[in-house]
């Protein structure tokens, strides 16, 4: 992990961030993007399963457990701010297997991780509530046994898996909170009324909201009690948009106009540490 920090100290900082106020936890997809976001002053970062998958030429939810763990080790070593892991479905179904994988994940230096309730991440099916809750409880026990103090996020995927049922989502998030999740997260919520209902239902535990477009602002979410805001794969998609636009122009027109808008090399260089050697 980054020099001068420990997993336990970063976990303490991470928990403190969740106690009051509202903060943005943006999602890098590799070491370079993590260092640039830390350079910009963000107090914590979260991985993105989709952004990482695209960076290695795969579709989302096709990353292996070993690839994920290596990615977490690399990002934890690259920056000093806390890292929250998008740990997908725990890379397992059975609670005991989720616990075993979580135990390995928290050894990478991360300060927190999330566990989803969708099956495999490639379907619109969710685990039955009883099993989903057992999986969260198993992750909680694994973290407690590790002594790292890592923060556990319980995710309910209904709104992005074709099941946009607010009442059912709240039932799930409430159950995950009772099973030991420190923070609750339902990606896909877009209505401030729905988000506010989730915040009230799980209070005083903090809620994470995913913002993938311009449907809201930090101030608007803070005003209804949201504690943290992530952007998932949106920063990666934004970067890919610029890449695609410039590459297509070259391929289709033989011109280079898009390159004129590129960030100067010197602005990127200052974000990265010198003296790393060759």
C-alpha positions as CSV (number, residue, x, y, z in Angstrom):
1,X,0.0,0.0,0.0
2,X,1.0,3.6,-0.3
3,X,4.0,4.7,1.7
4,X,3.3,6.2,5.1
5,X,-0.2,4.7,5.5
6,X,-1.7,1.5,6.8
7,X,-4.9,-0.3,6.0
8,X,-6.2,0.3,9.5
9,X,-5.5,4.0,9.5
10,X,-7.1,4.5,6.1
11,X,-10.1,2.5,7.3
12,X,-10.4,4.9,10.3
13,X,-10.3,7.9,8.0
14,X,-12.8,6.3,5.7
15,X,-15.3,5.7,8.5
16,X,-14.9,9.3,9.7
17,X,-15.8,10.6,6.2
18,X,-19.1,8.7,6.5
19,X,-20.1,10.2,9.8
20,X,-21.2,13.7,8.7
21,X,-21.5,15.8,5.6
22,X,-21.5,14.7,2.0
23,X,-18.4,13.7,0.0
24,X,-17.7,12.6,-3.6
25,X,-15.9,9.3,-4.0
26,X,-14.9,9.2,-7.7
27,X,-14.0,6.0,-9.5
28,X,-10.6,5.5,-11.1
29,X,-10.0,2.5,-13.4
30,X,-6.2,2.2,-13.2
31,X,-3.2,3.5,-11.3
32,X,-2.9,6.7,-13.5
33,X,-6.5,7.7,-13.0
34,X,-6.3,7.0,-9.3
35,X,-3.2,9.2,-8.9
36,X,-4.8,12.0,-10.9
37,X,-8.0,12.0,-8.8
38,X,-5.9,11.9,-5.6
39,X,-3.9,14.8,-7.0
40,X,-7.1,16.8,-7.5
41,X,-7.8,16.5,-3.8
42,X,-10.5,13.8,-3.5
43,X,-10.5,12.4,0.0
44,X,-11.3,8.8,-1.0
45,X,-11.7,6.8,-4.2
46,X,-13.7,3.8,-5.3
47,X,-12.9,1.2,-7.9
48,X,-15.3,0.5,-10.8
49,X,-15.8,-3.0,-12.1
50,X,-16.8,-1.7,-15.5
51,X,-14.0,0.8,-15.9
52,X,-11.4,-1.7,-14.9
53,X,-12.9,-4.4,-17.2
54,X,-12.8,-2.1,-20.2
55,X,-9.2,-1.1,-19.4
56,X,-8.1,-4.7,-19.9
57,X,-10.3,-5.3,-22.9
58,X,-13.2,-7.2,-21.1
59,X,-16.9,-6.6,-20.6
60,X,-18.1,-5.7,-17.1
61,X,-18.6,-8.7,-14.8
62,X,-16.0,-10.7,-16.7
63,X,-13.1,-9.9,-14.4
64,X,-11.9,-12.9,-12.3
65,X,-11.4,-12.8,-8.6
66,X,-7.6,-12.9,-9.0
67,X,-7.7,-10.0,-11.4
68,X,-9.8,-8.0,-9.0
69,X,-7.5,-8.7,-6.1
70,X,-4.4,-7.7,-8.1
71,X,-6.2,-4.5,-9.2
72,X,-7.0,-3.7,-5.6
73,X,-3.4,-4.2,-4.5
74,X,-2.2,-1.9,-7.3
75,X,-4.5,0.9,-6.5
76,X,-4.0,0.7,-2.7
77,X,-0.2,0.9,-3.3
78,X,-0.6,3.8,-5.7
79,X,-2.3,6.4,-3.5
80,X,-2.6,7.2,0.2
81,X,-6.3,8.0,0.3
82,X,-8.8,5.3,1.2
83,X,-10.0,2.9,-1.5
84,X,-13.4,1.4,-1.6
85,X,-13.6,-1.8,-3.7
86,X,-16.4,-2.6,-6.2
87,X,-16.3,-6.2,-5.2
88,X,-19.2,-7.1,-7.4
89,X,-21.1,-10.1,-6.0
90,X,-18.2,-11.2,-3.9
91,X,-17.2,-13.6,-6.7
92,X,-19.3,-16.3,-5.1
93,X,-22.8,-17.3,-4.3
94,X,-22.6,-19.2,-1.0
95,X,-22.2,-17.0,2.1
96,X,-19.1,-18.9,3.3
97,X,-17.4,-18.4,-0.1
98,X,-18.2,-14.7,-0.1
99,X,-16.7,-14.5,3.4
100,X,-13.5,-16.3,2.2
101,X,-13.2,-13.9,-0.8
102,X,-13.8,-10.8,1.4
103,X,-11.1,-12.0,3.8
104,X,-8.7,-12.0,0.9
105,X,-9.9,-8.6,-0.4
106,X,-9.3,-6.7,2.8
107,X,-5.7,-8.0,2.8
108,X,-5.0,-5.9,-0.2
109,X,-5.1,-2.6,1.7
110,X,-8.5,-1.4,0.8
111,X,-10.6,0.6,3.3
112,X,-14.0,-0.7,2.3
113,X,-15.8,-2.9,-0.2
114,X,-19.3,-3.4,-1.6
115,X,-21.3,-6.6,-2.1
116,X,-24.1,-6.8,-4.7
117,X,-27.3,-8.8,-4.5
118,X,-27.5,-9.5,-8.3
119,X,-26.8,-13.0,-9.5
120,X,-23.7,-13.1,-11.7
121,X,-24.0,-9.4,-12.7
122,X,-25.0,-10.5,-16.2
123,X,-28.7,-11.2,-15.6
124,X,-31.6,-9.3,-14.2
125,X,-32.0,-11.7,-11.3
126,X,-31.4,-10.9,-7.7
127,X,-30.6,-13.3,-4.9
128,X,-33.5,-14.2,-2.7
129,X,-33.6,-11.7,0.2
130,X,-32.8,-14.3,2.8
131,X,-29.7,-15.5,0.9
132,X,-28.7,-11.9,0.0
133,X,-28.8,-11.0,3.7
134,X,-26.8,-14.0,4.7
135,X,-24.2,-13.0,2.2
136,X,-23.9,-9.5,3.8
137,X,-23.7,-11.0,7.3
138,X,-20.9,-13.4,6.1
139,X,-19.0,-10.5,4.7
140,X,-19.5,-8.6,8.0
141,X,-18.0,-11.5,9.9
142,X,-15.1,-11.8,7.6
143,X,-14.2,-8.1,8.0
144,X,-14.6,-8.3,11.8
145,X,-12.3,-11.3,12.0
146,X,-9.7,-9.5,9.8
147,X,-9.4,-6.7,12.3
148,X,-8.9,-4.2,9.5
149,X,-11.9,-2.1,10.2
150,X,-12.9,-2.1,6.5
151,X,-16.2,-0.5,5.8
152,X,-18.9,-2.7,4.3
153,X,-21.4,-1.5,1.7
154,X,-24.6,-3.4,1.0
155,X,-25.8,-2.9,-2.6
156,X,-29.2,-3.6,-4.0
157,X,-29.2,-3.8,-7.8
158,X,-32.9,-3.8,-8.6
159,X,-33.0,-0.4,-10.3
160,X,-30.3,-1.4,-12.8
161,X,-31.5,-5.0,-13.2
162,X,-35.0,-4.4,-14.5
163,X,-36.6,-4.4,-11.1
164,X,-37.2,-0.7,-10.2
165,X,-39.3,-1.3,-7.1
166,X,-38.6,1.3,-4.4
167,X,-40.4,-0.6,-1.6
168,X,-38.6,-3.8,-2.4
169,X,-35.2,-2.0,-2.6
170,X,-35.8,-0.3,0.8
171,X,-36.7,-3.7,2.3
172,X,-33.4,-5.1,1.0
173,X,-31.3,-2.2,2.1
174,X,-32.9,-2.2,5.6
175,X,-32.1,-5.9,5.9
176,X,-28.5,-5.4,4.8
177,X,-28.1,-2.6,7.4
178,X,-29.4,-4.9,10.1
179,X,-27.0,-7.7,8.8
180,X,-24.0,-5.4,9.4
181,X,-23.6,-3.2,6.3
182,X,-22.1,0.2,7.3
183,X,-23.3,2.0,4.2
184,X,-26.2,1.3,1.8
185,X,-26.3,1.7,-1.9
186,X,-28.9,1.3,-4.6
187,X,-27.4,2.2,-8.0
188,X,-29.9,3.5,-10.6
189,X,-32.0,5.7,-8.3
190,X,-32.7,9.0,-10.2
191,X,-35.6,10.6,-8.3
192,X,-34.6,12.8,-5.4
193,X,-37.8,11.7,-3.7
194,X,-36.8,8.1,-4.0
195,X,-33.3,8.8,-2.8
196,X,-34.7,10.8,0.2
197,X,-36.9,7.8,1.0
198,X,-33.9,5.5,1.1
199,X,-31.9,7.9,3.2
200,X,-34.8,8.1,5.8
201,X,-35.4,4.3,5.8
202,X,-31.8,3.3,6.7
203,X,-30.9,6.3,8.9
204,X,-28.6,6.9,10.7
205,X,-26.5,4.7,8.4
206,X,-25.1,6.6,5.4
207,X,-26.3,6.2,1.8
208,X,-24.2,6.2,-1.4
209,X,-25.8,7.5,-4.5
210,X,-24.5,6.8,-8.0
211,X,-24.4,9.7,-10.4
212,X,-23.8,8.7,-14.0
213,X,-25.1,11.8,-15.7
214,X,-26.3,15.4,-14.9
215,X,-29.6,14.6,-13.2
216,X,-28.5,16.2,-9.9
217,X,-25.8,18.1,-8.1
218,X,-23.7,17.5,-5.0
219,X,-25.6,20.3,-3.2
220,X,-29.0,18.8,-4.0
221,X,-28.0,15.4,-2.7
222,X,-26.4,16.8,0.4
223,X,-29.6,18.7,1.2
224,X,-31.6,15.5,1.4
225,X,-29.0,13.7,3.6
226,X,-26.9,11.7,1.1
227,X,-23.5,11.0,2.7
228,X,-21.5,10.0,-0.3
229,X,-21.6,10.2,-4.1
230,X,-19.9,7.9,-6.6
231,X,-19.8,8.0,-10.4
232,X,-19.2,4.3,-11.2
233,X,-17.9,3.9,-14.8
234,X,-18.9,7.4,-15.9
235,X,-15.4,8.9,-15.7
236,X,-14.1,6.0,-17.7
237,X,-16.9,6.4,-20.2
238,X,-16.1,10.1,-20.5
239,X,-12.4,9.3,-21.2
240,X,-13.4,6.6,-23.7
241,X,-15.7,9.2,-25.4
242,X,-12.8,11.5,-26.1
243,X,-10.7,8.6,-27.3
244,X,-13.3,7.3,-29.6
245,X,-14.1,10.7,-31.0
246,X,-10.5,11.5,-31.8
247,X,-9.7,8.0,-33.2
248,X,-12.8,8.0,-35.4
249,X,-11.9,11.4,-36.8
250,X,-8.5,10.1,-37.8
251,X,-9.8,6.8,-39.2
252,X,-12.8,8.3,-41.1
253,X,-11.6,11.8,-42.2
254,X,-7.8,11.7,-41.9
255,X,-7.9,14.9,-39.8
256,X,-6.6,15.6,-36.3
257,X,-8.8,18.4,-35.0
258,X,-9.9,16.6,-31.8
259,X,-6.2,16.3,-30.7
260,X,-6.1,20.1,-30.3
261,X,-8.3,19.7,-27.2
262,X,-6.0,17.2,-25.5
263,X,-4.8,18.0,-22.0
264,X,-1.1,19.2,-22.1
265,X,1.4,16.6,-21.1
266,X,2.8,18.9,-18.4
267,X,-0.6,18.9,-16.6
268,X,-0.6,15.1,-16.4
269,X,3.1,14.9,-15.4
270,X,2.6,16.9,-12.3
271,X,0.1,14.4,-11.0
272,X,2.5,11.5,-11.1
273,X,5.4,11.0,-8.7
274,X,9.0,11.5,-9.9
275,X,11.9,9.3,-9.3
276,X,10.1,6.0,-9.9
277,X,13.1,4.8,-12.0
278,X,13.1,2.4,-14.9
